[in-house]
């Protein structure tokens, strides 16, 4: 039977927790940077943020042209989002407004990160503003997301609060440990957007008229189940977990020989660097905007009809946070490129085995990963710590390619912080 997170809770006097009991989010980063491996990871991420220009995730270093057109109106909820963004801006003090509203081409788009380290301090932090401003932030998120997406955001935030209480670090981990930034001027016709990010959550949303690009997006949870308190019974990412496992278990021996890259979640056959101390097996995480991710595994052309339908159903589960119109448009693009779509798997295929899987096509990249403990004590990956990720490869994360086409400019994200 899969492990229970309660079996891996540190005693509250353990140095992993007790040493940081007095920390706030800012001092916690300073303290953690005294750990050489953590300082090295944070320094590496900072360099990627500060010294690289956006190109996009590719398979080989070359952005494939012609994949993203402005196209027809997708019935994105632009009007509601504009109204919510304008109300948010009006609610901000002059100082808050200056910190929050950036040029459309600001590098701050790329500052998001999903670890708990409050390293990039842009925008307003929800725990540092009054309730009225926080409510306006949630109004903007709700207006831009599907009902499922809005619910998932609140659930992730609640789990973060649950974790903070579980380990006795509520100043570092709570339901408002998140930053909000706005880019450009909210408009029914011109490009603009926003992002919201913090521990186990990152949303990047760009509107161009009636079209929407809603990647990169990260959702995660440690643990992915709440067993006490007002939300006891809440679980996260079970559908993606079960759907991925069902597809993996449906593979024939020949198919598995192509799809399964490694039989163990942390396999000794992995090359150096494949296992990252922060990202585990994720390849498209924070600051990986330009990563080369070669196609691996089995193409959808190697699947039977049922398996192809399951593959598409998994992608749609990952896109469930998007409103109906944009999600339908994304799925049409995924179907057009289905024969170029690959599925790969790492780990066992038993019901209790932790695992990683990726679905990758020219127009979408989704990843699912079980992790070892960060605030819990499990040294090996367990199924109660989950990360999920969605990206748009080939230059359209953050809607960059659509902005180029809409404005005739060189693109987005190359401007100052």
C-alpha positions in Angstrom: 0.0 0.0 0.0 1.2 3.5 -0.8 2.7 5.4 2.2 0.7 7.8 4.3 2.1 11.3 4.8 1.4 11.1 8.5 4.2 8.5 8.7 6.7 11.1 7.5 6.0 14.2 9.6 9.1 15.6 11.3 8.9 16.1 15.1 8.4 19.8 15.6 11.7 20.1 17.5 13.6 18.6 14.5 16.3 20.9 13.2 14.7 20.9 9.7 11.8 22.9 11.3 12.9 24.3 14.6 15.9 26.1 13.1 13.5 28.3 11.1 10.7 28.8 13.6 11.3 32.5 13.9 11.7 33.2 10.2 9.5 35.2 8.0 9.5 34.6 4.2 12.4 36.9 3.7 14.7 35.7 6.5 13.9 32.1 5.7 15.5 32.5 2.2 18.6 34.1 3.8 18.9 31.2 6.3 18.4 28.5 3.7 21.0 30.0 1.5 23.5 29.0 4.1 23.0 25.5 2.8 25.5 25.2 -0.1 23.3 23.0 -2.3 20.3 25.3 -1.9 22.4 28.4 -2.5 23.8 26.9 -5.7 20.3 26.1 -7.0 19.0 29.6 -6.2 22.0 31.2 -7.8 21.5 29.1 -10.9 17.9 30.1 -11.2 18.7 33.7 -10.6 21.2 33.6 -13.5 18.7 32.1 -15.8 16.2 34.8 -14.9 18.6 37.7 -15.2 20.8 36.8 -18.1 18.7 34.9 -20.7 16.3 36.2 -23.2 13.1 34.3 -23.8 13.0 31.8 -26.7 10.7 29.1 -25.6 10.9 25.4 -24.8 12.0 23.4 -27.9 13.0 19.8 -28.7 16.3 20.8 -30.3 17.0 24.5 -29.7 15.0 25.7 -32.7 11.6 27.2 -32.4 9.2 25.7 -34.9 7.5 28.5 -36.9 3.9 28.8 -38.0 2.3 27.0 -35.0 0.5 29.9 -33.4 -1.8 32.3 -35.3 -4.0 35.0 -33.9 -6.9 33.1 -35.4 -10.6 33.5 -34.6 -12.0 34.7 -31.3 -11.9 31.9 -28.7 -14.6 33.4 -26.4 -11.9 34.1 -23.7 -13.4 35.9 -20.7 -11.5 39.0 -21.5 -14.2 41.5 -20.6 -14.7 40.1 -17.1 -11.0 39.9 -16.6 -10.5 43.5 -17.7 -13.2 44.7 -15.3 -11.6 42.7 -12.4 -8.1 44.0 -13.2 -9.2 47.6 -13.4 -11.0 47.2 -10.0 -7.8 45.7 -8.6 -5.7 48.6 -9.8 -8.1 51.1 -8.3 -7.9 49.4 -5.0 -4.1 49.7 -4.8 -2.2 52.4 -3.1 0.3 54.4 -5.3 3.2 52.4 -3.9 1.4 49.1 -4.4 0.4 50.1 -8.0 4.0 51.0 -8.8 5.2 47.6 -7.5 2.4 45.6 -9.3 1.9 47.1 -12.8 4.7 46.4 -15.2 5.3 47.0 -19.0 3.9 44.3 -21.2 7.4 43.2 -22.1 8.7 43.1 -18.5 11.2 40.4 -17.6 9.1 40.0 -14.4 6.8 37.6 -16.3 9.7 35.0 -16.0 10.3 35.6 -12.3 7.8 33.0 -11.1 8.9 30.1 -9.0 7.1 27.3 -7.2 9.4 26.5 -4.3 8.8 28.3 -1.0 11.8 30.6 -1.4 10.7 34.2 -1.5 13.5 35.1 -3.8 12.0 37.3 -6.6 10.1 40.0 -4.7 8.0 41.6 -7.5 4.4 42.7 -7.2 2.1 42.6 -4.2 2.3 39.7 -1.7 -1.2 38.6 -0.6 -0.2 38.3 3.0 1.0 41.9 3.1 -2.1 43.6 1.7 -5.5 44.1 3.2 -8.4 41.8 2.6 -10.1 44.1 0.1 -7.1 44.0 -2.2 -6.8 40.2 -1.8 -10.4 39.8 -2.7 -9.8 41.9 -5.9 -6.9 39.5 -6.7 -9.1 36.5 -6.4 -11.8 38.2 -8.5 -9.2 38.6 -11.3 -8.1 35.0 -11.0 -11.8 33.8 -10.9 -12.6 35.9 -14.0 -9.7 34.4 -15.9 -10.0 30.7 -14.9 -12.7 28.0 -15.3 -14.6 27.2 -12.2 -12.4 24.1 -11.9 -9.3 26.2 -12.1 -10.6 28.7 -9.5 -11.3 25.9 -7.2 -7.9 24.3 -7.7 -6.2 27.6 -6.9 -8.0 27.9 -3.6 -7.3 24.2 -2.9 -3.6 24.6 -3.5 -3.5 27.6 -1.2 -5.4 25.8 1.5 -3.1 22.9 1.4 -0.2 25.3 1.8 -1.8 26.6 4.9 -2.4 23.0 6.1 1.3 22.2 5.5 2.4 25.3 7.4 0.3 24.4 10.4 1.4 20.7 10.1 5.1 21.6 10.4 4.7 24.7 12.6 5.9 27.2 10.0 2.8 29.3 9.3 4.8 32.5 8.6 6.6 30.7 5.7 3.8 28.6 4.5 0.2 29.9 4.5 -2.7 30.5 2.2 -1.5 34.0 1.2 2.2 33.1 0.4 1.7 34.4 -3.2 2.6 37.4 -5.3 0.5 39.1 -8.0 1.8 41.1 -11.0 0.0 42.9 -13.8 1.5 43.5 -17.3 0.4 46.1 -19.8 -2.9 47.9 -19.6 -6.1 45.8 -19.2 -7.8 46.0 -22.6 -10.6 44.3 -24.5 -8.4 44.4 -27.7 -4.7 44.9 -26.9 -2.4 42.4 -25.2 -2.1 42.4 -21.4 -1.9 39.9 -18.7 -1.1 38.9 -15.1 0.7 36.3 -13.1 0.2 34.9 -9.6 2.8 32.6 -8.0 4.3 31.2 -4.8 4.7 27.8 -3.2 3.2 25.1 -5.3 1.4 27.5 -7.6 2.2 29.5 -10.6 -0.3 31.1 -13.1 0.7 33.1 -16.1 -2.3 34.5 -18.1 -2.1 36.6 -21.3 -5.1 38.0 -23.1 -5.2 39.2 -26.7 -8.7 40.3 -27.6 -10.9 37.3 -27.4 -7.9 34.9 -27.2 -6.1 33.7 -24.1 -2.7 31.9 -23.5 -2.6 30.4 -20.0 0.9 29.0 -19.6 3.2 28.3 -17.9 1.0 26.9 -15.1 2.2 24.9 -12.1 0.0 23.2 -9.5 1.5 21.1 -6.7 0.8 19.9 -3.2 2.7 18.4 -0.2 0.8 16.6 1.0 -1.9 16.2 -1.7 -4.5 15.2 0.9 -6.0 17.1 3.9 -7.0 14.8 6.7 -8.0 17.2 9.5 -9.7 20.5 9.9 -12.3 22.4 8.0 -11.3 20.9 4.6 -10.7 17.3 5.8 -11.1 15.0 2.8 -9.7 17.4 0.2 -7.4 15.6 -2.3 -5.6 17.0 -5.3 -4.4 15.7 -8.6 -6.0 12.2 -8.2 -7.6 12.4 -11.7 -4.3 13.1 -13.4 -2.6 10.4 -11.4 -5.2 7.7 -12.1 -5.5 8.6 -15.8 -1.8 8.5 -16.4 -1.4 5.2 -14.6 -4.3 3.7 -16.5 -2.7 4.6 -19.8 0.7 3.2 -18.6 -0.9 0.0 -17.4 -2.7 -0.4 -20.8 0.6 -0.6 -22.6 1.6 -3.9 -24.3 5.1 -5.2 -23.6 6.3 -3.8 -26.9 4.7 -0.4 -26.2 6.2 -0.3 -22.7 9.6 -1.0 -24.1 9.3 2.3 -26.0 7.4 4.4 -23.4 9.1 3.4 -20.1 12.4 5.3 -20.0 13.4 3.9 -16.6 11.7 1.3 -14.4 12.5 3.1 -11.1 11.6 6.6 -10.1 15.2 7.2 -9.1 16.9 4.8 -11.4 20.7 4.2 -11.1 20.8 4.1 -14.9 19.8 7.7 -15.2 22.6 10.0 -16.5 24.1 12.7 -14.2 21.8 15.7 -13.9 18.6 13.9 -14.8 17.5 14.0 -11.2 17.4 17.6 -10.0 17.5 18.4 -6.3 14.6 20.9 -6.7 12.7 19.8 -9.7 13.1 16.0 -9.2 12.3 14.8 -12.8 10.4 17.8 -14.1 12.1 19.3 -17.1 9.9 22.4 -17.7 9.8 24.0 -14.3 10.7 27.4 -13.1 13.3 29.3 -15.1 13.3 26.5 -17.8 11.7 28.8 -20.4 14.3 28.0 -23.0 15.0 24.3 -22.2 15.7 21.8 -24.9 13.5 18.8 -24.1 14.0 16.0 -26.7 11.0 13.9 -27.6 11.1 10.6 -25.6 9.0 7.5 -25.3 6.3 6.3 -27.7 4.4 8.5 -30.3 0.7 8.4 -30.4 1.0 6.7 -33.7 2.1 3.7 -31.7 -1.2 3.6 -29.7 -4.5 2.0 -30.5 -7.7 4.0 -30.7 -8.5 3.6 -27.0 -5.0 4.7 -25.9 -5.1 7.7 -28.2 -8.4 8.8 -26.6 -6.9 8.3 -23.1 -4.0 10.4 -24.1 -6.2 13.2 -25.2 -8.3 12.9 -22.0 -5.2 13.3 -19.9 -4.2 16.5 -21.7 -7.8 17.8 -21.2 -7.5 17.1 -17.5 -4.3 19.1 -17.3 -6.1 22.0 -19.2 -9.2 21.9 -17.0 -8.2 25.2 -15.3 -8.7 27.1 -18.6 -12.1 28.6 -19.5 -14.2 26.6 -22.0 -13.5 28.6 -25.2 -9.7 28.7 -24.9 -9.5 25.1 -23.6 -11.5 23.9 -26.6 -9.1 25.8 -28.9 -6.1 24.3 -27.3 -7.5 20.8 -27.6 -8.2 21.4 -31.3 -4.5 22.2 -31.7 -3.5 19.2 -29.7 -5.7 16.9 -31.9 -4.2 18.4 -35.1 -0.7 17.5 -33.9 -1.7 14.1 -32.3 0.6 12.1 -34.6 3.5 14.2 -33.4 2.7 13.7 -29.7 4.8 11.5 -27.4 4.2 9.8 -24.1 7.0 8.8 -21.8 7.0 7.2 -18.3 9.5 6.8 -15.5 8.9 4.5 -12.5 6.9 1.4 -11.7 3.4 0.8 -13.0 1.9 -0.7 -9.9 -0.9 1.1 -8.0 1.5 2.0 -5.1 4.5 3.0 -7.2 5.5 6.7 -7.5 6.1 7.8 -11.0 6.7 10.5 -13.6 5.1 11.0 -17.0 5.2 13.5 -19.8 3.0 14.2 -22.8 4.8 16.4 -25.4 3.7 17.8 -28.7 4.6 20.9 -30.8 1.8 22.8 -29.0 1.6 21.4 -25.5 3.8 20.0 -22.8 2.4 18.5 -19.6 4.3 16.8 -16.8 3.3 14.9 -13.7 5.8 14.0 -11.0 5.8 12.4 -7.5 8.4 14.0 -5.2 10.5 13.2 -2.1 9.8 15.3 1.0 10.7 18.9 1.3 8.8 19.7 4.5 7.9 16.1 5.1 10.6 13.5 6.0 10.3 11.0 3.2 13.7 10.7 1.5 12.3 9.0 -1.6 9.4 10.0 -3.8 6.0 9.2 -2.5 2.6 9.5 -4.0 1.5 12.1 -1.5 3.8 14.9 -2.9 2.7 15.8 -6.4 3.8 18.4 -9.0 2.0 19.1 -12.3 3.0 21.5 -15.1 1.7 22.8 -18.4 3.7 24.7 -21.0 3.2 25.9 -24.5 6.4 25.0 -26.4 7.9 26.7 -29.5 7.7 30.2 -28.2 4.2 30.8 -27.0 4.5 30.5 -23.3 3.3 33.8 -21.8 1.6 34.3 -25.2 4.8 35.6 -26.6 4.1 34.6 -30.2 0.6 35.9 -30.2 1.9 39.3 -28.9 4.5 39.4 -31.7 1.7 38.9 -34.2 -0.7 41.3 -32.5 1.9 44.1 -32.2 4.3 43.5 -35.0 7.0 43.8 -32.3 10.1 41.8 -31.5 8.2 40.0 -28.7 7.7 39.9 -25.0 9.8 39.4 -21.9 12.9 41.2 -23.3 12.3 44.4 -21.4 13.5 45.6 -18.0 12.4 44.3 -14.7 
